[in-house]
Amino acid sequence: MTAPLMSLTWTDHITGRQGFLVVDRLVRGVASGGLRMREGCTLDEVAGLARGMTMKEALHYNPEGRYVPLGGAKGGIDCDPRDAAAYGLLVRYLRAMKPYVEDFWTTGEDLGLTQDTVERAAAEAGLVSTVQAVYPLLDDEATARRRLADAFAVEVDGIGLDELVGGCGVAESALAALDRAGVPHAGTRVAVQGLGTMGGATARFLARAGLTVVAVADIKGTIANPAGLDVETLLAARDGYGTVDRAVLRPGDRELPGDAWLAAEAEVLVPAAVSYAIDAADQERIRARWIVEAANMPVLPEAEELLAARGVTVLPDVVVNSGTNAWWWWTLFGDIGPDADEAFAHTRRSMRALVEQMLARAEADGTTPRAAAHAIVADRLPVIAERFGWYR
């Protein structure tokens, strides 16, 4: 794969902070990828995420579906989302990016930002929608927009459907790996880093599948209980940033340092917070058999190589956390309706098929799941390019 089509850095005239946009590829003139906000965000980070979005779009290509893959893109802002100046910065960033959002970049929530916040800021910046660039590709724009709006209005047990589908996909990825290895769900232990949108939903779906969540980590530290945590109580006690109110902890729940989740006695580890969370030194502490990348780029390449050498399987982010993005487009293009059961069923089928294909390819090629995912993308991109065209 070649260099990105477009890469730019924007500097805010008020705070001096920087924002970034990288468009990796355009398919049918449009690229898809969320907008993240975090202290220390860099152009290189955003470029890696944009390349990952190209892969995610290609991996979900179904010639029989209505949703046709888009290109990959990503936005990023170097600012702590808790900063008092963060929202104004977000509005100014989106105002500066308005021509790109209008013409070819569809975006939404990512690390540090909720969809509600992005949409509110986009409206203040003068945008019709954060996905308006895709409207010309729709057969019936009004119906499609109403279908997506209806889907965003759906709640399941007090949590929005849009906040759950990604975690459903992550959980199904983990379950597919367990099933392939013949490991029963009951008694399998899980540790999750991050209890925000993706991590919280993943913990809920894994717990409901019969697994035992023994540790979760947020910005205040790790909460652990070898007998299992009360996931629903913890989810209900989160603030808007995924931080749990410690007042709800039970007598058997322990508060540990922030990085204690790495060494949890668990078979499955789910990094669902920040990028670059596991380096070569960190991996030595990991006892899990599987690492399921709910976050983007949480395991550094050198750490993954060392983990593979000692038999730890890393299920890569480009597959594992691709469900949220795919759900947007399945809904907007009309492959599914604005219904939770339909969304979860479609997500489970698609994610399980994709994970099983990846693991079978890795086994056949004698390589890692990540390398297998890259090989699948390499097979699909020429087909997409030939059928729909793209701009490199």
For each residue, the residues with C-beta under 8 A, 3 or more apart:
1: 51 54 381
2: 392
3:
4: 7 22 23 24 25 47 50 51
5: 23 24 25 26 71 391 392
6: 21 22 23
7: 4 20 21 22 23 43 47
8: 20 21 22
9: 18 19 20 43
10: 18 19 20 21 93 96 97
11: 16 17 18
12: 15 16 17 18 19 89 92 93
13: 92
14: 85 88 89 92
15: 12 79 85 89
16: 11 12
17: 11 12 77 78 79 89
18: 9 10 11 12 77 78
19: 9 10 12 75 76 77 78 89 93 96 97
20: 7 8 9 10 41 42 43 46 75 76 77 78
21: 6 7 8 10 46 73 74 75 76 97 100 105
22: 4 6 7 8 43 46 47 49 50 73 74 75
23: 4 5 6 7 26 31 50 71 72 73 100 104 105
24: 4 5 31 47 50 51 53 54 71 72 73 74
25: 4 5 31 54 71 72 390 391 392
26: 5 23 29 30 31 70 71 104 390 391
27: 30 31 57 68 69 70 71 384 385 388 389 390
28: 68 70 137 388 389 390
29: 26 104 391
30: 26 27 70 71 104 105 106 133 134 137
31: 23 24 25 26 27 50 53 70 71 72 73 104 105 106
32: 53 57 70 71 72 73 106 107 134 325 328 329
33: 49 50 53 72 73 74 75 105 106 107
34: 74 75 107 108 109 110 325
35: 74 75 76 77 107 108 109 110 113 118
36: 41 46 49 74 75 76 77 110 111 112 113
37: 41 76 77 79 80 81 86 90 111 112 113
38: 41 76 77 78 79 80 81 111 112 274
39: 78 79 80
40: 78
41: 20 36 37 38 45 46 76 77 78 79
42: 20 45 46 76 78
43: 7 9 20 22 46 47 76
44: 47 48
45: 41 42 48 49 76 275 297
46: 20 21 22 36 41 42 43 49 50 74 75 76
47: 4 7 22 24 43 44 50 51 74
48: 44 45 51 52 297
49: 22 33 36 45 46 52 53 74 76 275 296 297
50: 4 22 23 24 31 33 46 47 53 54 72 73 74
51: 1 4 24 47 48 54 55 72
52: 48 49 55 56 72 74 296 297 317 318
53: 24 31 32 33 49 50 56 57 71 72 73 74 325
54: 1 24 25 50 51 57 58 71 72 377 381
55: 51 52 58 59 72 318 373 374 377
56: 52 53 59 60 72 318 319 322 325 326
57: 27 32 53 54 60 61 69 70 71 72 325
58: 54 55 61 69 377 380 381 384
59: 55 56 318 319 322 354 373 376 377 380
60: 56 57 67 69 322 325 326 329 350 354
61: 57 58 68 69 380 383 384
62: 65 67
63:
64:
65: 62 68 330 333 335
66: 333 334 335
67: 60 62 326 329 330 332 333 335
68: 27 28 61 65 137 333 388
69: 27 57 58 60 61 384 388
70: 26 27 28 30 31 32 57 106 134 329
71: 5 23 24 25 26 27 30 31 32 53 54 57 390 391
72: 23 24 25 31 32 33 50 51 52 53 54 55 56 57
73: 21 22 23 24 31 32 33 50 53 105 107
74: 21 22 24 33 34 35 36 46 47 49 50 52 53 110
75: 19 20 21 22 33 34 35 36 46 93 97 105 107 110
76: 19 20 21 35 36 37 38 41 42 43 45 46 49
77: 17 18 19 20 35 36 37 38 41 89 90 93
78: 17 18 19 20 38 39 40 41 42
79: 15 17 37 38 39 41 83 85 86 89
80: 37 38 39 83 86 112
81: 37 38 86 112 113 241
82: 86 241
83: 79 80 86 89
84:
85: 14 15 79 88 89
86: 37 79 80 81 82 83 89 90
87: 90 91 117 121
88: 14 85 91 92
89: 12 14 15 17 19 77 79 83 85 86 92 93
90: 37 77 86 87 93 94 113 117 118 121
91: 87 88 94 95 121 124 125
92: 12 13 14 88 89 95 96 125
93: 10 12 19 75 77 89 90 96 97
94: 90 91 97 98 101 118 121 122 124 125 127
95: 91 92 98 125 126
96: 10 19 92 93
97: 10 19 21 75 93 94 100 101 105
98: 94 95 101 102 125 126 127
99: 102 103
100: 21 23 97 103 104 105
101: 94 97 98 105 106 107 122 127 130 132 133
102: 98 99 127 128 132 133
103: 99 100 133
104: 23 26 29 30 31 100 133
105: 21 23 30 31 33 73 75 97 100 101 133
106: 30 31 32 33 70 101 130 131 132 133 134
107: 32 33 34 35 73 75 101 118 130 131
108: 34 35 115 118 130 131 328
109: 34 35 113 114 115 117 118 197
110: 34 35 36 74 75 113 296
111: 36 37 38 273 274 275 295 296
112: 36 37 38 80 81
113: 35 36 37 81 90 109 110 117 118
114: 109 117 118 197 240
115: 108 109 118 119 152 162
116: 119 120
117: 87 90 109 113 114 120 121
118: 35 90 94 107 108 109 113 114 115 121 122 130
119: 115 116 122 123 129 130
120: 116 117 123 124
121: 87 90 91 94 117 118 124 125
122: 94 101 118 119 125 127 129 130
123: 119 120 126 127
124: 91 94 120 121
125: 91 92 94 95 98 121 122
126: 95 98 123
127: 94 98 101 102 122 123 130 132
128: 102 132
129: 119 122 132 135 145
130: 101 106 107 108 118 119 122 127
131: 106 107 108 134 135 148 328 332
132: 101 102 106 127 128 129 135
133: 30 101 102 103 104 105 106 136
134: 30 32 70 106 131 137 138 332
135: 129 131 132 138 141 144 145
136: 133
137: 28 30 68 134
138: 134 135 141 144 332 333
139: 144 334
140: 143 144
141: 135 138 144 145
142: 145 146
143: 140 146 147 334
144: 135 138 139 140 141 147 148 332 333 334
145: 129 135 141 142 148 149 332
146: 142 143 149 150
147: 143 144 150 151 331 332 334 337 338
148: 131 144 145 151 152 328 331 332 338
149: 145 146 152 153
150: 146 147 153 154 338
151: 147 148 154 161 162 331 337 338 339 343
152: 115 148 149 160 161 162
153: 149 150 338
154: 150 151 160 161 338 339 340
155: 158 159 160 161
156: 159 160 161 164 340
157:
158: 155 236
159: 155 156 163 164 200 201 204 235
160: 152 154 155 156 163 164
161: 151 152 154 155 156 164 165 340 343
162: 115 151 152 165 324 327
163: 159 160 166 167 197 200 201
164: 156 159 160 161 167 168 201 204 205 340 344
165: 161 162 168 169 201 323 324 327 343 344 347
166: 163 169 170 197 198 201 294 321 323 324 327
167: 163 164 170 171 197 198 199 200 201 202 203 204 205 294
168: 164 165 171 172 201 205 323 343 344 347 348 351
169: 165 166 172 173 320 321 322 323 324 326 347 348 350 351
170: 166 167 173 174 198 201 202 205 270 272 292 294 320 321 323
171: 167 168 174 175 201 202 205 206 209
172: 168 169 175 176 205 323 347 348 351 352 355
173: 169 170 176 177 292 315 319 320 351 352 355
174: 170 171 177 178 190 202 206 268 270 290 292 315
175: 171 172 178 179 185 206 209 352
176: 172 173 179 180 351 352 355 356 359
177: 173 174 180 181 290 292 313 315 355 359
178: 174 175 181 183 184 185 188 268 290
179: 175 176 182 183
180: 176 177 356 359
181: 177 178
182: 179
183: 178 179 188 267
184: 178 187 188
185: 175 178 188 209 210 211
186: 210 211
187: 184 212
188: 178 183 184 185 210 211 212 267 268
189: 211 212 213 214 264 265 266 267 268
190: 174 203 206 211 212 213 214 266 267 268 269 270
191: 213 214 215 216 217 224 261 264 266 268 269 270 288
192: 195 199 202 203 213 215 216 217 261 270 272 294
193: 199 216 217 261 262 269 270 271 272 273 277 295 298
194: 198 199 217 218 242 271 272 273 274 294 295
195: 192 199 200 203 216 217 218 234 235 238 242 243 244 272
196: 199 200 238 241 242 272 273
197: 109 114 163 166 167 200 201 242
198: 166 167 170 194 201 202 272 294 295 321 324
199: 167 192 193 194 195 196 202 203 216 242 270 272 273 294
200: 159 163 167 195 196 197 203 204 235 238 242
201: 159 163 164 165 166 167 168 170 171 197 198 204 205
202: 167 170 171 174 192 198 199 205 206 270 272 292 294
203: 167 190 192 195 199 200 206 207 213 216 231 234 235 270
204: 159 164 167 200 201 207 208 231 232 235
205: 164 167 168 170 171 172 201 202 208 209
206: 171 174 175 190 202 203 209 211 213 268 270
207: 203 204 210 211 212 213 231 232
208: 204 205
209: 171 175 185 205 206
210: 185 186 188 207
211: 185 186 188 189 190 206 207 268
212: 187 188 189 190 207 227 228
213: 189 190 191 192 203 206 207 216 228 229 231
214: 189 190 191 224 225 226 227 228 229 264 265 266
215: 191 192 222 223 224 225 229 256 260 261 264 266
216: 191 192 193 195 199 203 213 222 223 229 234 244 261
217: 191 192 193 194 195 221 222 223 258 259 260 261 273
218: 194 195 221 223 242 243 244
219: 241 242 243 258
220: 243 244 246 258
221: 217 218 255 256 257 258 260
222: 215 216 217 255 256 257 258 259 260 261 264
223: 215 216 217 218 229 234 244 246 249 253 254 255 256
224: 191 214 215 229 253 254 256 260 261 264
225: 214 215 228 229 250 252 253 254
226: 214 265
227: 212 214 252
228: 212 213 214 225
229: 213 214 215 216 223 224 225 234 253
230: 233 234 250
231: 203 204 207 213 234 235
232: 204 207 235 236
233: 230 236 237 248
234: 195 203 216 223 229 230 231 237 238 244 248
235: 159 195 200 203 204 231 232 238
236: 158 232 233 248
237: 233 234 244 245 247 248
238: 195 196 200 234 235 241 242 243 244 245
239: 242 243 245
240: 114
241: 81 82 196 219 238
242: 194 195 196 197 199 200 218 219 238 239
243: 195 218 219 220 238 239
244: 195 216 218 220 223 234 237 238 248
245: 237 238 239 248
246: 220 223 249 255
247: 237
248: 233 234 236 237 244 245
249: 223 246 253 255
250: 225 230 253
251:
252: 225 227
253: 223 224 225 229 249 250
254: 223 224 225
255: 221 222 223 246 249
256: 215 221 222 223 224 260
257: 221 222 260
258: 217 219 220 221 222 261
259: 217 222 262 282
260: 215 217 221 222 224 256 257 263 264
261: 191 192 193 215 216 217 222 224 258 264 269
262: 193 259 269 278 282 285 286
263: 260 285 286 287
264: 189 191 214 215 222 224 260 261 269 287 288
265: 189 214 226 287
266: 189 190 191 214 215 269 287 288
267: 183 188 189 190 288 289 290
268: 174 178 188 189 190 191 206 211 288 289 290 291 292
269: 190 191 193 261 262 264 266 286 288 290 291 292
270: 170 174 190 191 192 193 199 202 203 206 291 292 294
271: 193 194 277 278 291 293 294 295 298 299
272: 170 192 193 194 195 196 198 199 202 294 295
273: 111 193 194 196 199 217 277 295 298
274: 38 111 194 277 295 298
275: 45 49 111 295 296 297 298
276: 279 297 298 300
277: 193 271 273 274 282 295 298 299
278: 262 271 282 283 286 291 298 299 300 303
279: 276 282 283 300 302 303
280: 283 284 300 302 303 306
281: 284
282: 259 262 277 278 279 285 286 303
283: 278 279 280 286 299 303 306 307 312
284: 280 281 306
285: 262 263 282
286: 262 263 269 278 282 283 291 307 312
287: 263 264 265 266
288: 191 264 266 267 268 269 291 312
289: 267 268 311 312 313
290: 174 177 178 267 268 269 312 313 314 315
291: 268 269 270 271 278 286 288 299 307 312 313 314 315
292: 170 173 174 177 202 268 269 270 315 320
293: 271 296 297 298 299 314 315 316 317 320 321
294: 166 167 170 192 194 198 199 202 270 271 272 298 317 320 321
295: 111 193 194 198 271 272 273 274 275 277 298 317 321
296: 49 52 110 111 275 293 317 321
297: 45 48 49 52 275 276 293 317
298: 193 271 273 274 275 276 277 278 293 294 295 317
299: 271 277 278 283 291 293 303 304 307 314
300: 276 278 279 280 303 304
301: 304 305
302: 279 280 305 306
303: 278 279 280 282 283 299 300 306 307
304: 299 300 301 307 308 314 368 370
305: 301 302 308 309
306: 280 283 284 302 303 309 310
307: 283 286 291 299 303 304 310 312 314
308: 304 305 311 312 313 314 368
309: 305 306
310: 306 307
311: 289 308
312: 283 286 288 289 290 291 307 308
313: 177 289 290 291 308 368 369
314: 290 291 293 299 304 307 308 368 369 370
315: 173 174 177 290 291 292 293 319 320 355 369
316: 293 319 320 369 370 373
317: 52 293 294 295 296 297 298 320 321
318: 52 55 56 59 322 370 373 377
319: 56 59 173 315 316 322 351 354 355 358 369 373
320: 169 170 173 292 293 294 315 316 317 355
321: 166 169 170 198 293 294 295 296 317 324
322: 56 59 60 169 318 319 325 326 351 354
323: 165 166 168 169 170 172 326 327 347 350 351
324: 162 165 166 169 198 321 327 328
325: 32 34 53 56 57 60 322 328 329
326: 56 60 67 169 322 323 329 330 347 350
327: 162 165 166 323 324 330 331 336 343 346 347
328: 32 108 131 148 324 325 331 332
329: 32 60 67 70 325 326 332 333 335
330: 65 67 326 327 333 335 336 343 346
331: 147 148 151 327 328 334 335 336 337 338 343
332: 67 131 134 138 144 145 147 148 328 329
333: 65 66 67 68 138 144 329 330
334: 66 139 143 144 147 331
335: 65 66 67 329 330 331 346
336: 327 330 331 339 342 343 346
337: 147 151 331 342
338: 147 148 150 151 153 154 331
339: 151 154 336 342 343
340: 154 156 161 164 343 344
341: 344 345
342: 336 337 339 345 346
343: 151 161 165 168 327 330 331 336 339 340 346 347
344: 164 165 168 340 341 347 348
345: 341 342 348 349
346: 327 330 335 336 342 343 349 350
347: 165 168 169 172 323 326 327 343 344 350 351
348: 168 169 172 344 345 351 352
349: 345 346 352 353
350: 60 169 323 326 346 347 353 354
351: 168 169 172 173 176 319 322 323 347 348 354 355
352: 172 173 175 176 348 349 355 356
353: 349 350 356 357
354: 59 60 319 322 350 351 357 358
355: 172 173 176 177 315 319 320 351 352 358 359
356: 176 180 352 353 359 360
357: 353 354 360 361 376
358: 319 354 355 361 362 369 372 373 376
359: 176 177 180 355 356 362 363 369 372
360: 356 357 363 364
361: 357 358 364 365 372 375 376
362: 358 359 365 366 367 368 369 371 372
363: 359 360 366
364: 360 361
365: 361 362 371 372 375
366: 362 363
367: 362 371 372 375
368: 304 308 313 314 362 371 372
369: 313 314 315 316 319 358 359 362 372 373
370: 304 314 316 318 373 374
371: 362 365 367 368 374 375
372: 358 359 361 362 365 367 368 369 375 376
373: 55 59 316 318 319 358 369 370 376 377
374: 55 370 371 377 378
375: 361 365 367 371 372 378 379
376: 59 357 358 361 372 373 379 380
377: 54 55 58 59 318 373 374 380 381
378: 374 375 381
379: 375 376 382 383
380: 58 59 61 376 377 383 384
381: 1 54 58 377 378 384 385
382: 379 385 386
383: 61 379 380 386 387
384: 27 58 61 69 380 381 387 388 390
385: 27 381 382 388 389 390
386: 382 383
387: 383 384
388: 27 28 68 69 384 385
389: 27 28 385
390: 25 26 27 28 71 384 385
391: 5 25 26 29 71
392: 2 5 25
